[in-house]
Amino acid sequence: MRPPASRERRPLLRAEGRSTVRALFTPQLLGYHFATMRTGHDRGGALKWSLVGPTLLLLVAFNVFPLLWNVVLSFTNAELVGEGSRFIGGAHYARVFSDPQFAIALRRTAAFVALAVSIELAIGFALALALRRDFPGKPAILTTLLVPMMLSPAVMGLYWSLVLNGNYGILNQILGAVGLPQPQWVTDRDWKLVSILLVDVWMWTPFMMLIALAGLSAIPASIYEAAEIDRASRWTVFTRITLPMCAPLLGLAVLLRATDALKQFDLVMAITGPNDGATQTLSTLLYQVVFRDGKVGLGSAYACTVLVVVVALATVFTRYVDRLRERGLAR
């Protein structure tokens, strides 16, 4: 048994504990703690805004403000050379939707995007499947395949305009040497868009290959080992494992590539010129309206219409990519 003295000391200890707690929570100490917390919070907030603030200012200055100013100009009759402008409402938008040239350029751009992205996806995924395993010389082959993607589109357009020349181009010389027809790539109306499509596929297939390689590398090897134990055929492995698990990344690649192909201008400018009707895309049409005709207000209305179409398509495709990702996680 404990001595009685210990029992007598318990009330004293409780009293001392209560006095200590009261001392810790005095109004002076509470005020000091709150002031310290507020000072630390203010310092943290100031540090965050000092880091984020310049970036936000640059974003507003170079992205948000030009976009809003473009919307404002689309409701005016502003011209490239002229004194001032006045508000004319939605007259430009009515002209956009009734302009046959805009409809033709939209269809041509849509066809170009569909063909270019489809071919690049197919070839890029096939190259990724061929290069997924390690073998001697793989780094050198990958570096060589990625070179076209790193070059300037304008410079490559000028280079390919020489390669595709119907008189002295090296491509027609090769075709003639093997007895094949030699089309006029950059002068024949039926082959002009094909030549731009050929150059675009050559430049951006490595982009698809790179993202496909990333998707293939992310698939765990244990899944393939389990399929091998179950004696699954190569086609079954491809359709049930490889393709579904790569689908989200491939969908993202298609989205990025499609939005970039919709802005096709550099290759058209370098190979056939912006005023060629056979290769007139949405970007070259905007160039003609603004810089050739000087109609800044009308060109802004064209640009806003194209922006709405691109944002709508990107939103729909993003939801589709999210569904592919959810299906892949569910499996």
C-alpha positions as CSV (number, residue, x, y, z in Angstrom):
1,M,0.0,0.0,0.0
2,R,1.1,3.5,-0.7
3,P,1.6,5.8,2.2
4,P,-1.1,8.2,3.0
5,A,1.1,11.1,2.2
6,S,0.8,10.3,-1.6
7,R,-2.9,10.6,-1.4
8,E,-2.7,14.0,0.2
9,R,-0.4,15.2,-2.6
10,R,-2.9,14.5,-5.4
11,P,-5.1,17.5,-4.9
12,L,-2.0,19.6,-4.7
13,L,-0.8,18.3,-8.1
14,R,-4.2,18.8,-9.7
15,A,-4.2,22.4,-8.5
16,E,-0.7,22.9,-9.8
17,G,-1.8,21.5,-13.2
18,R,-4.8,23.7,-13.4
19,S,-2.7,26.7,-12.6
20,T,-0.2,25.8,-15.3
21,V,-3.0,25.5,-17.9
22,R,-4.4,28.8,-16.8
23,A,-1.0,30.4,-17.1
24,L,-0.6,29.0,-20.7
25,F,-4.0,30.4,-21.8
26,T,-3.8,33.9,-20.4
27,P,-5.0,36.7,-22.8
28,Q,-1.5,38.0,-23.2
29,L,-0.1,34.6,-24.3
30,L,-3.1,33.9,-26.6
31,G,-2.7,37.2,-28.3
32,Y,1.0,36.6,-28.8
33,H,0.3,33.1,-30.4
34,F,-2.4,34.5,-32.7
35,A,-0.1,37.4,-33.7
36,T,2.7,34.9,-34.5
37,M,0.4,32.7,-36.5
38,R,-1.0,35.7,-38.4
39,T,2.5,37.0,-39.1
40,G,3.7,33.6,-40.5
41,H,0.5,33.3,-42.6
42,D,1.0,36.8,-44.0
43,R,4.6,36.0,-44.8
44,G,3.7,32.8,-46.5
45,G,1.0,34.5,-48.6
46,A,3.3,37.3,-49.6
47,L,5.9,34.7,-50.6
48,K,3.4,32.9,-52.7
49,W,2.1,36.0,-54.5
50,S,5.7,37.2,-55.1
51,L,6.3,33.9,-57.0
52,V,3.0,33.6,-58.7
53,G,2.3,37.2,-59.3
54,P,4.7,37.9,-62.2
55,T,3.6,34.7,-64.0
56,L,-0.1,35.8,-63.7
57,L,0.8,39.2,-65.0
58,L,2.5,37.8,-68.0
59,L,-0.4,35.4,-68.6
60,V,-2.9,38.2,-68.5
61,A,-0.7,40.5,-70.7
62,F,0.1,38.0,-73.4
63,N,-3.0,35.7,-73.4
64,V,-6.1,37.0,-71.6
65,F,-5.9,40.6,-72.8
66,P,-5.3,39.8,-76.5
67,L,-8.2,37.3,-76.4
68,L,-10.6,39.8,-74.9
69,W,-9.4,42.6,-77.2
70,N,-9.9,40.2,-80.2
71,V,-13.5,39.7,-79.1
72,V,-14.0,43.4,-78.8
73,L,-12.6,44.0,-82.3
74,S,-14.9,41.4,-83.8
75,F,-17.8,43.7,-83.1
76,T,-16.2,46.7,-84.8
77,N,-15.3,47.6,-88.4
78,A,-11.6,48.0,-87.5
79,E,-9.2,47.9,-90.4
80,L,-5.5,47.4,-90.6
81,V,-5.0,50.8,-92.2
82,G,-7.6,53.4,-91.2
83,E,-8.7,56.0,-88.7
84,G,-10.5,54.5,-85.7
85,S,-13.4,52.1,-85.8
86,R,-17.1,51.9,-84.8
87,F,-19.4,49.3,-83.3
88,I,-21.4,47.3,-85.8
89,G,-22.8,44.5,-83.7
90,G,-22.8,41.0,-85.0
91,A,-22.6,41.9,-88.7
92,H,-19.2,40.2,-89.0
93,Y,-20.5,37.0,-87.5
94,A,-23.4,36.9,-89.9
95,R,-20.9,37.3,-92.7
96,V,-18.7,34.5,-91.3
97,F,-21.6,32.0,-91.3
98,S,-22.7,33.0,-94.8
99,D,-19.2,33.0,-96.4
100,P,-18.7,30.0,-98.7
101,Q,-14.9,30.4,-98.4
102,F,-15.1,29.8,-94.7
103,A,-17.1,26.7,-95.2
104,I,-14.6,25.4,-97.8
105,A,-11.6,26.2,-95.6
106,L,-13.3,24.5,-92.6
107,R,-14.0,21.3,-94.5
108,R,-10.5,21.3,-96.0
109,T,-8.9,21.8,-92.6
110,A,-11.1,19.1,-91.0
111,A,-10.1,16.6,-93.7
112,F,-6.4,17.5,-93.3
113,V,-6.6,17.1,-89.5
114,A,-8.4,13.8,-89.7
115,L,-6.0,12.3,-92.3
116,A,-2.8,13.7,-90.8
117,V,-3.6,12.6,-87.2
118,S,-4.9,9.2,-88.2
119,I,-1.8,8.4,-90.3
120,E,0.6,9.7,-87.7
121,L,-1.2,7.7,-84.9
122,A,-1.0,4.5,-86.9
123,I,2.6,4.8,-88.0
124,G,3.8,6.2,-84.6
125,F,2.1,3.4,-82.6
126,A,3.6,0.8,-85.0
127,L,7.1,2.3,-84.5
128,A,6.6,2.3,-80.7
129,L,5.6,-1.4,-80.8
130,A,8.8,-2.1,-82.8
131,L,11.0,-0.1,-80.5
132,R,9.6,-1.1,-77.1
133,R,12.2,-3.7,-76.4
134,D,15.9,-3.0,-75.9
135,F,18.3,-3.9,-78.7
136,P,21.7,-2.7,-80.0
137,G,21.5,0.7,-81.6
138,K,18.1,1.6,-80.2
139,P,19.2,5.0,-78.8
140,A,20.7,6.0,-82.1
141,I,17.5,5.0,-84.0
142,L,15.3,6.9,-81.5
143,T,17.4,10.0,-81.8
144,T,17.3,9.9,-85.6
145,L,13.5,9.4,-85.6
146,L,13.0,12.3,-83.2
147,V,15.0,14.8,-85.3
148,P,12.1,16.0,-87.6
149,M,10.0,16.9,-84.6
150,M,12.7,19.2,-83.3
151,L,13.1,21.3,-86.5
152,S,11.4,24.5,-87.4
153,P,8.2,23.9,-89.5
154,A,9.0,27.0,-91.7
155,V,12.5,25.8,-92.4
156,M,11.3,22.3,-93.1
157,G,8.7,23.7,-95.4
158,L,11.3,25.4,-97.5
159,Y,13.4,22.3,-97.6
160,W,10.6,20.1,-98.7
161,S,9.5,22.6,-101.3
162,L,12.9,21.8,-103.0
163,V,12.5,18.1,-102.5
164,L,9.0,18.1,-104.0
165,N,9.9,20.3,-106.9
166,G,8.5,18.7,-110.1
167,N,11.5,19.6,-112.3
168,Y,14.6,19.0,-110.2
169,G,13.2,17.6,-106.9
170,I,15.0,14.5,-105.6
171,L,11.7,12.7,-104.9
172,N,10.6,12.8,-108.5
173,Q,14.1,11.7,-109.5
174,I,13.8,8.7,-107.3
175,L,10.3,7.9,-108.6
176,G,11.5,8.3,-112.2
177,A,14.5,5.9,-111.6
178,V,12.1,3.1,-110.5
179,G,9.6,3.8,-113.3
180,L,6.9,5.4,-111.2
181,P,4.8,8.5,-112.2
182,Q,6.3,11.9,-111.3
183,P,3.5,14.2,-110.2
184,Q,3.9,17.9,-109.9
185,W,3.6,18.0,-106.1
186,V,3.6,21.8,-105.5
187,T,2.0,23.0,-108.8
188,D,-0.7,20.5,-109.5
189,R,-3.9,21.4,-107.7
190,D,-4.8,17.8,-106.9
191,W,-1.4,17.1,-105.3
192,K,-0.7,20.4,-103.3
193,L,-2.6,19.3,-100.2
194,V,-1.1,15.8,-100.4
195,S,2.4,17.3,-100.4
196,I,1.6,19.3,-97.2
197,L,0.1,16.2,-95.7
198,L,3.2,14.2,-96.5
199,V,5.5,16.8,-94.8
200,D,3.2,17.0,-91.8
201,V,3.2,13.2,-91.3
202,W,7.0,13.2,-91.7
203,M,7.4,15.9,-89.0
204,W,4.9,14.8,-86.4
205,T,4.8,11.0,-86.5
206,P,7.8,11.0,-84.0
207,F,5.6,12.9,-81.5
208,M,3.0,10.1,-81.6
209,M,5.7,7.5,-81.3
210,L,7.2,9.1,-78.3
211,I,3.9,9.2,-76.4
212,A,3.0,5.7,-77.4
213,L,6.4,4.5,-76.1
214,A,5.6,6.2,-72.8
215,G,2.3,4.4,-72.6
216,L,3.9,1.0,-73.5
217,S,6.6,1.5,-70.9
218,A,3.9,2.2,-68.2
219,I,2.3,-1.3,-68.6
220,P,3.5,-3.6,-65.9
221,A,5.5,-6.7,-67.1
222,S,3.6,-8.9,-64.7
223,I,0.4,-8.5,-66.8
224,Y,2.2,-9.9,-69.9
225,E,3.7,-12.7,-67.8
226,A,0.2,-13.6,-66.6
227,A,-1.1,-13.6,-70.2
228,E,1.8,-15.8,-71.3
229,I,1.0,-18.3,-68.5
230,D,-2.6,-18.3,-69.7
231,R,-1.3,-19.0,-73.3
232,A,-3.0,-15.9,-74.7
233,S,-2.4,-15.2,-78.4
234,R,-0.5,-12.1,-79.5
235,W,-3.7,-10.7,-81.0
236,T,-5.5,-11.2,-77.6
237,V,-2.7,-9.6,-75.7
238,F,-2.7,-6.6,-78.1
239,T,-6.5,-6.1,-78.0
240,R,-7.1,-6.9,-74.4
241,I,-3.9,-5.5,-72.7
242,T,-1.7,-3.3,-74.8
243,L,-4.2,-1.2,-76.7
244,P,-6.7,-0.6,-73.8
245,M,-4.0,0.4,-71.4
246,C,-2.3,2.7,-73.9
247,A,-5.6,4.3,-75.0
248,P,-5.7,7.2,-72.5
249,L,-2.2,8.4,-73.5
250,L,-3.0,7.9,-77.2
251,G,-6.1,9.9,-76.8
252,L,-4.2,12.7,-75.2
253,A,-1.7,12.6,-78.1
254,V,-4.5,12.8,-80.6
255,L,-6.0,15.7,-78.8
256,L,-2.8,17.7,-78.7
257,R,-1.9,16.9,-82.3
258,A,-5.4,17.7,-83.6
259,T,-5.5,21.1,-81.9
260,D,-2.0,21.9,-83.3
261,A,-2.9,20.7,-86.9
262,L,-6.0,22.9,-86.8
263,K,-3.6,25.9,-86.8
264,Q,-1.6,24.6,-89.8
265,F,0.0,27.7,-91.4
266,D,3.8,27.3,-91.5
267,L,4.0,24.5,-94.0
268,V,1.3,26.0,-96.3
269,M,3.1,29.4,-96.2
270,A,6.5,27.8,-97.1
271,I,5.3,25.2,-99.7
272,T,2.4,26.7,-101.6
273,G,1.9,30.2,-100.2
274,P,-1.0,31.7,-98.3
275,N,-3.0,32.8,-101.3
276,D,-3.4,29.3,-102.9
277,G,-7.0,28.2,-103.0
278,A,-6.2,24.5,-103.2
279,T,-4.4,24.6,-99.8
280,Q,-6.4,27.3,-98.1
281,T,-6.8,26.3,-94.4
282,L,-8.5,28.3,-91.6
283,S,-5.2,29.9,-90.7
284,T,-4.3,31.0,-94.2
285,L,-7.9,32.4,-94.6
286,L,-7.4,34.5,-91.5
287,Y,-4.1,35.7,-92.9
288,Q,-5.7,36.7,-96.2
289,V,-8.6,38.6,-94.5
290,V,-6.4,40.5,-92.0
291,F,-3.1,41.1,-93.9
292,R,-4.2,41.0,-97.5
293,D,-7.6,42.7,-97.3
294,G,-6.9,44.6,-94.1
295,K,-10.2,43.6,-92.4
296,V,-9.1,43.3,-88.8
297,G,-12.7,43.3,-87.4
298,L,-13.8,40.6,-89.8
299,G,-10.6,38.6,-89.2
300,S,-11.3,38.8,-85.4
301,A,-14.8,37.4,-86.0
302,Y,-13.3,34.5,-88.0
303,A,-10.7,33.8,-85.2
304,C,-13.4,33.8,-82.4
305,T,-15.5,31.4,-84.4
306,V,-12.6,29.0,-84.9
307,L,-11.8,29.3,-81.2
308,V,-15.3,28.3,-80.2
309,V,-15.2,25.3,-82.5
310,V,-11.8,24.2,-81.2
311,V,-12.7,24.6,-77.5
312,A,-16.0,22.6,-78.1
313,L,-14.2,19.8,-79.9
314,A,-11.4,19.7,-77.2
315,T,-14.0,19.6,-74.4
316,V,-15.8,16.6,-76.0
317,F,-12.6,14.8,-76.7
318,T,-11.3,15.4,-73.2
319,R,-14.3,13.8,-71.7
320,Y,-13.8,10.8,-74.1
321,V,-10.2,10.5,-72.9
322,D,-11.4,10.6,-69.3
323,R,-13.8,7.7,-70.0
324,L,-11.0,5.7,-71.6
325,R,-8.8,6.3,-68.5
326,E,-11.7,5.2,-66.2
327,R,-12.2,2.0,-68.2
328,G,-8.5,1.3,-68.0
329,L,-8.5,1.7,-64.2
330,A,-11.6,-0.4,-63.9
331,R,-9.8,-3.3,-65.7
